[in-house]
Amino acid sequence: QVQLVESGGGLVQPGGSLTLSCAPSGFTLDYYAIAWFRQAPGKERQGIACISSPDGTTHSAEFMKGRFTISTDNSEHTIKLQMSSMKPDDTAVYYCETKINRANWCGLLAAEYTFWGQGTQVTVSS
């Protein structure tokens, strides 16, 4: 059974940093795409960044570049989202999503993915 578990959310001050983790399980980590999305109240789910396997190519939404970085932590078998220079507008529930059995591809549209986790709340406030 495919499962994704997000962790690392919480309260952070404007200008601060936070790192989220996505722990995938239930599928072979050979050919997959994993992406981070976020959804604020009353807004559509928004793609942030994705990473493909096995080539490790990443794509980021233009407005996130320079602040958010997606990476794979092979020692922990997790996908990280490192966030810096955070703003109150970054407040949202952050989700990781995956599409399995597809090699060297990733995208930033939620409809392209098959499985997603429960999400982790990130609040940016002083």
Protein Blocks (a to p, Z undefined) as FASTA:
>chain_A
ZZdddehiacddehiacddddddehiacfbccdddddddehiacddfbdcddfklpacdd
fklgojaccdddfknopacdddehiafklgccddddddehiahiacfbfklpmbdcebpa
ddddZZ
